[in-house]
Amino acid sequence: MTCWGDNGNSQLFAPSGSFIQIDAGLWHTCGVRTDGTLSCWGLGYGMAKDPPPPGGTFMQVSAGGYHTCGVKTDGTLTCWGLNDDGQAAPPDGTFAQVSAGWYHTCAVTTDQTVTCWGRNDSGQSTPPTPEPTPAPTQTNTPTPTETPTPTPTDTPVPPTPTDTPTPRPATPTPPHPPGVGGKVMLPPAAIAAESRPSAEDSGWSAGAYAALAVALSAAAAALGVPAWYARRRRAHSE
């Protein structure tokens, strides 16, 4: 450990050894060694009439104006030195930290509250009342509503176009003379005329053929043979 500054009361003459914590007061200095014991030097220490620091093991020490306080490893607090204002008379309880001033002292208890004692001419020994920690306000998170998923509707399938047969023009059926089963039937006069043998072959006279043609024409008219066909056949026979 190394100290520097005003050394009018030997407060800079640190002893040898290792320390885990140190605190400098007005005219003296104290430290906690690695084994938990205390060492102090400066005004009030080093002379035969001055008391040594208390025994025991400490975890923290604080040097004030003319007094000193320390927190032991079991959490108890002890103070020594000038006590004309009660600054060296700590309350009962267990503590985590202490700080010694000129004529007053404050400490933090293990339940994290602050307590002070000693002179209070300026209110230095009246710590403020801690404001209660507000309880966390519960925020009502709105429950997300489910968005209804639209049900897909069946899209009507357009009808498959069918092949429309291309209308074909009707082929007119040519008229045919009356007959049976669509077969053309020649009138008897035509049949007679076409099958008539020549006069030389048959030995018929022209008059006989003419009479036959008239008879056949009459028969054709009775059967509904067109007149033009009968006339043509008559002319042919003549």
C-alpha positions, 0 to 999 in steps of 0.5 A: 500500500502507498499513501501520499499527501499531508503527513503532519500526523503520520497518516501516510506511514502505512504499515507493511503487508497486504490489504483488501480495503482502506479508508483515510479519515481527517488525521488518521487512516485504517485498512482491512488486511487480507486476513480480515484484521484491522490496522490504523495509523496517524493521529490517535495511534502509535502512542502508548496511551492510544488504544489499538483498534478492536480485535476480530475480523472485518470486511469493511472499515471507515475512518471519520474525523476523530472516530472510526467504525467497521463492519465485522464479517458477521455483519455486526458494527463496532465504532471507537474514538471520539463520541461527544455527539454519539457518532461512535455509538452504533445501533444494533443490527446487521450491516453491509456497509458503514461510513463515518463522517466528522461528527455523525455516522451512517450505515446500510443494513442488510435489508438495504435500509439506511440508518444514521446517528450522531450530530444532526444540526443540519439534518445529516443524521435523518436519512430520507424515507425511501419512497415505496417502490410502486407495484408493477402495473399489469398491462392488459395485453389485448388477446389477439382475435383470430381473423377468420380464414375465408372458406374458398368457394367452389368456382363454377367450372365453365362448361366444356365447349362441345364441338358444334357440328358445322351444318352442311347444306342439304343436297337437294334430291333431284326429282324423279318420276314416280316409281316403286322404292325410288326406282324409275318406272317407265310408262307402258307406252315408253316401254312399248315404244322402246321395245317395239320392233321395226315394221320390217321385223314384226310385220306390223303396219304403221297404223297398228303401231299408231293405235298401239301408241294411242292406247299406251298414252291413254294408259300412261295418263291414267297412271300419272305419267307427265303429259310432256313425257307422253307427248314425247313418246307419242312423237317418237312413235309417230 
